[in-house]
Amino acid sequence: MSKHTVLFELGCEELPPKSLKKLRDALQAETVKGLKDAGLAFDAIEAYAAPRRLALKIVNVEGAQADTQKRFDGPAVQAAYDAEGKPTRALEGFMRGQGITVDQVSTFQAGKVEKVCYLKDVKGQSLDVLLPQILQAALDNLPIAKRMRSAASRTEFVRPVKWVVLLKDNDVVDATIQDHKAGNVTYGHRFHAPEAITLANADAYLDALRNAHVVASFEERQAIIDQQVKALADEVNAIAIVPSDLRDEVTALVEWPVALRASFEERFLAVPQEALITTMQDNQKYFCLVNADNKLQPYFITVSNIESKDPTQIIEGNEKVVRPRLSDAEFFFLQDQKQPLASRKEKLANMVFQAELGTLWNKSERIAKLAVALAPITGANASDAEKAALLAKCDLTSELVGEFPELQGIAGTYYARLEGENAEVAESLGEQYLPKFAGDVLPKTKTGTTIALADRLDTLTGIFGIGQAPTGSKDPFALRRSAIGILRLVTENELDVSIEDLIKLALAAYGDVLKDHDKTLADAVAFLEGRYRAKYEDQGVAVDVIQAVQALSPKSPLDFDKRVNAVNHFRALPEAAALAAANKRVANILAKETAPEGAVVEANLVEDAEKALFAELAKITPVVEPLFAAKDYTAALSALAALRAPVDAFFDGVMVMADDADLKANRLRMLAQLRDLFTKVADISVLQH
């Protein structure tokens, strides 16, 4: 069967840069699905995307579907012919329905019954017929939030469509897609090469466009930008900050990338660099430059879509545009310094945190009280923690944070330093919001850890205290994320404290603002304990490992963490599967028969296997007990792995439910002792193998 190369291009007005890559990938995926559903095999499909086009090249696609036979079933052979072998009315009706004569009737075996049928040859449809339908269906299924109709056209798309190319090798496929007749004419760069380009064949696409100042491949444009940006940064011994979203957006804005380096006045470097970087990235789509110490340099890189004869004009134009933005940031920064952080509490007293829980100043006072209570646990200096907590929310009333909300905390750190606060207090103001997302860094200072913990505990406890716990997808105070933050702050700083004690301290800071302390305590503790699963699943821990630990409900996150790590380590040992199975068996036996009180009576051991297990338990118990006491669960479980052979031998050779009451009681006591050793860490009978 003949194979062909197909080129499809949809030419549009400038496509939305933030979704260009998504549109390209979806068009490719939908087309692959369409070709597969139609039974058209192909070798590869390449997808291209530039500001004014989405395109696909399908390599070695079959020219038509394979011919097939379709079976139409009729009545059973018994009912189809009479005693003389002539067609009955049932068969005649079937032949009439299919428009066939008796010599076209076949038979087939349907289970135990033989039936008549008609095997109709179905000719496969050609690529030319199928392709326009597949492509139109793919375009209709693209993830577009807001579709537009242009002019009199009834079809909708994300932007007005200007032209359509559809080539099979050298020939135009006769098709109408998005109300445009397909042709072999495309267009180059809007400024450098606006005239029409006739494509000789499907393979000519990339080169024809490159000659017309358009790099159609998204990846290739991105690689050019990366290379140019790095070269320009290297010239001034700097490193470019290239966030991946911004990199994709810039790639989606240009057809012919030309990176240029511009500069700004050094005096702006006195302004918090986060504000300058934010304004340059978000508003101007510039790449900022920093030195090896991550300090902002007075340069930025812009990616132009034009190869200018006089690039200095473009550079100066960008410098002129960025100056007022940097001046605004500088103005806010200087204005803020006229008012010390601590004096901003009046403004915080007018900002509501939550109607029933009071203002942000009420919250600050509670956090300060809680921070002092947490200081002995976190090892922070209590007066630093209290001071930091009272200053923590003050920068929310500043001009700088008003303009750049993502600078909350960071602005506070700058202002506290300028006011001569000590390093712990100043740093902690920026650290209070850490971790901001899953996997984010934690505060480095003890004071930062303390107020990060206090802030989250205060919100969590307060929201539960007024009965506004998260439901379904509604979590306006981001309590789920906040809870995982609390668990991380406790475990990764190795703070030895129970969840219950933490919530009690938060309740004490609320005092009588919250009515039902007991219910709040129970609900908030249950919620935090319920987040263990999400936290550890995120780290790739298997659910059964988490459940094995949860079965024992450890009170402190640090203890929970040590147990999870121990069980995770144990699970990989060769003895784990057999011991998990044995524990399950022991648990089932003890669930039916309670082991009598008292120690195992050595004189009542009769079988070799039970004597051997008794000896092994006697030997191993003094080894693991100090390990349990030190919470070295990993070493304890590893030591218990040695029980595998004697436990297996015991179950092979000993009947636990003996007729003799003394023997039975003795064996049950031994199993209880065995079970007790393992459940000092987790219920490993839960492990799946």
Rosetta blueprint (number, residue, H / E / L):
1 M L
2 S L
3 K E
4 H E
5 T E
6 V E
7 L E
8 F E
9 E E
10 L E
11 G E
12 C E
13 E L
14 E L
15 L L
16 P L
17 P H
18 K H
19 S H
20 L H
21 K H
22 K H
23 L H
24 R H
25 D H
26 A H
27 L H
28 Q H
29 A H
30 E H
31 T H
32 V H
33 K H
34 G H
35 L H
36 K H
37 D H
38 A L
39 G L
40 L L
41 A L
42 F L
43 D L
44 A E
45 I E
46 E E
47 A E
48 Y E
49 A E
50 A E
51 P L
52 R L
53 R E
54 L E
55 A E
56 L E
57 K E
58 I E
59 V E
60 N E
61 V E
62 E E
63 G L
64 A E
65 Q L
66 A L
67 D L
68 T E
69 Q E
70 K E
71 R E
72 F E
73 D E
74 G E
75 P E
76 A E
77 V H
78 Q H
79 A H
80 A H
81 Y E
82 D L
83 A L
84 E L
85 G L
86 K L
87 P E
88 T L
89 R H
90 A H
91 L H
92 E H
93 G H
94 F H
95 M H
96 R H
97 G H
98 Q H
99 G L
100 I L
101 T L
102 V H
103 D H
104 Q H
105 V L
106 S E
107 T E
108 F E
109 Q E
110 A E
111 G L
112 K L
113 V E
114 E E
115 K E
116 V E
117 C E
118 Y E
119 L E
120 K E
121 D E
122 V E
123 K L
124 G L
125 Q L
126 S E
127 L H
128 D H
129 V H
130 L H
131 L H
132 P H
133 Q H
134 I H
135 L H
136 Q H
137 A H
138 A H
139 L H
140 D H
141 N L
142 L L
143 P L
144 I L
145 A L
146 K L
147 R L
148 M E
149 R E
150 S L
151 A L
152 A L
153 S L
154 R L
155 T L
156 E E
157 F E
158 V L
159 R L
160 P L
161 V E
162 K E
163 W E
164 V E
165 V E
166 L E
167 L E
168 K E
169 D L
170 N L
171 D E
172 V E
173 V L
174 D L
175 A L
176 T E
177 I E
178 Q L
179 D L
180 H E
181 K E
182 A L
183 G E
184 N L
185 V E
186 T E
187 Y E
188 G L
189 H L
190 R L
191 F L
192 H L
193 A L
194 P L
195 E L
196 A E
197 I E
198 T E
199 L L
200 A L
201 N L
202 A H
203 D H
204 A H
205 Y H
206 L H
207 D H
208 A H
209 L H
210 R H
211 N H
212 A L
213 H L
214 V L
215 V L
216 A L
217 S L
218 F H
219 E H
220 E H
221 R H
222 Q H
223 A H
224 I H
225 I H
226 D H
227 Q H
228 Q H
229 V H
230 K H
231 A H
232 L H
233 A H
234 D H
235 E H
236 V L
237 N L
238 A L
239 I E
240 A E
241 I E
242 V L
243 P L
244 S H
245 D H
246 L H
247 R H
248 D H
249 E H
250 V H
251 T H
252 A H
253 L H
254 V L
255 E L
256 W L
257 P L
258 V E
259 A E
260 L E
261 R E
262 A E
263 S E
264 F L
265 E L
266 E H
267 R H
268 F H
269 L H
270 A H
271 V L
272 P L
273 Q H
274 E H
275 A H
276 L H
277 I H
278 T H
279 T H
280 M H
281 Q H
282 D H
283 N H
284 Q H
285 K L
286 Y L
287 F E
288 C E
289 L E
290 V E
291 N L
292 A L
293 D L
294 N L
295 K L
296 L E
297 Q E
298 P E
299 Y E
300 F E
301 I E
302 T E
303 V E
304 S E
305 N L
306 I L
307 E L
308 S L
309 K L
310 D L
311 P H
312 T H
313 Q H
314 I H
315 I H
316 E H
317 G H
318 N H
319 E H
320 K H
321 V H
322 V H
323 R H
324 P H
325 R H
326 L H
327 S H
328 D H
329 A H
330 E H
331 F H
332 F H
333 F H
334 L H
335 Q H
336 D H
337 Q L
338 K L
339 Q L
340 P L
341 L H
342 A H
343 S H
344 R H
345 K H
346 E H
347 K H
348 L H
349 A L
350 N L
351 M L
352 V E
353 F E
354 Q E
355 A L
356 E L
357 L L
358 G E
359 T E
360 L H
361 W H
362 N H
363 K H
364 S H
365 E H
366 R H
367 I H
368 A H
369 K H
370 L H
371 A H
372 V H
373 A H
374 L H
375 A H
376 P H
377 I H
378 T H
379 G L
380 A L
381 N L
382 A H
383 S H
384 D H
385 A H
386 E H
387 K H
388 A H
389 A H
390 L H
391 L H
392 A L
393 K L
394 C H
395 D H
396 L H
397 T H
398 S L
399 E H
400 L H
401 V H
402 G H
403 E H
404 F L
405 P H
406 E H
407 L H
408 Q L
409 G L
410 I H
411 A H
412 G H
413 T H
414 Y H
415 Y H
416 A H
417 R H
418 L H
419 E L
420 G L
421 E L
422 N L
423 A H
424 E H
425 V H
426 A H
427 E H
428 S H
429 L H
430 G H
431 E H
432 Q L
433 Y L
434 L L
435 P L
436 K L
437 F L
438 A L
439 G L
440 D L
441 V L
442 L L
443 P L
444 K L
445 T L
446 K H
447 T H
448 G H
449 T H
450 T H
451 I H
452 A H
453 L H
454 A H
455 D H
456 R H
457 L H
458 D H
459 T H
460 L H
461 T H
462 G H
463 I H
464 F H
465 G H
466 I L
467 G L
468 Q L
469 A L
470 P L
471 T E
472 G L
473 S L
474 K E
475 D L
476 P L
477 F L
478 A L
479 L H
480 R H
481 R H
482 S H
483 A H
484 I H
485 G H
486 I H
487 L H
488 R H
489 L H
490 V H
491 T H
492 E H
493 N L
494 E L
495 L L
496 D L
497 V L
498 S L
499 I H
500 E H
501 D H
502 L H
503 I H
504 K H
505 L H
506 A H
507 L H
508 A H
509 A H
510 Y H
511 G H
512 D H
513 V H
514 L L
515 K L
516 D L
517 H H
518 D H
519 K H
520 T H
521 L H
522 A H
523 D H
524 A H
525 V H
526 A H
527 F H
528 L H
529 E H
530 G L
531 R L
532 Y H
533 R H
534 A H
535 K H
536 Y H
537 E H
538 D H
539 Q L
540 G L
541 V L
542 A L
543 V H
544 D H
545 V H
546 I H
547 Q H
548 A H
549 V H
550 Q H
551 A L
552 L L
553 S L
554 P L
555 K L
556 S L
557 P H
558 L H
559 D H
560 F H
561 D H
562 K H
563 R H
564 V H
565 N H
566 A H
567 V H
568 N H
569 H H
570 F H
571 R H
572 A L
573 L L
574 P L
575 E L
576 A H
577 A H
578 A H
579 L H
580 A H
581 A H
582 A H
583 N H
584 K H
585 R H
586 V H
587 A H
588 N H
589 I H
590 L H
591 A H
592 K H
593 E L
594 T L
595 A L
596 P L
597 E L
598 G L
599 A L
600 V L
601 V L
602 E H
603 A H
604 N H
605 L L
606 V L
607 E L
608 D H
609 A H
610 E H
611 K H
612 A H
613 L H
614 F H
615 A H
616 E H
617 L H
618 A H
619 K H
620 I H
621 T H
622 P H
623 V H
624 V H
625 E H
626 P H
627 L H
628 F H
629 A H
630 A L
631 K L
632 D L
633 Y H
634 T H
635 A H
636 A H
637 L H
638 S H
639 A H
640 L H
641 A H
642 A H
643 L H
644 R H
645 A H
646 P H
647 V H
648 D H
649 A H
650 F H
651 F H
652 D H
653 G H
654 V L
655 M L
656 V L
657 M L
658 A L
659 D L
660 D L
661 A H
662 D H
663 L H
664 K H
665 A H
666 N H
667 R H
668 L H
669 R H
670 M H
671 L H
672 A H
673 Q H
674 L H
675 R H
676 D H
677 L H
678 F H
679 T L
680 K L
681 V L
682 A L
683 D L
684 I H
685 S H
686 V H
687 L L
688 Q L
689 H L
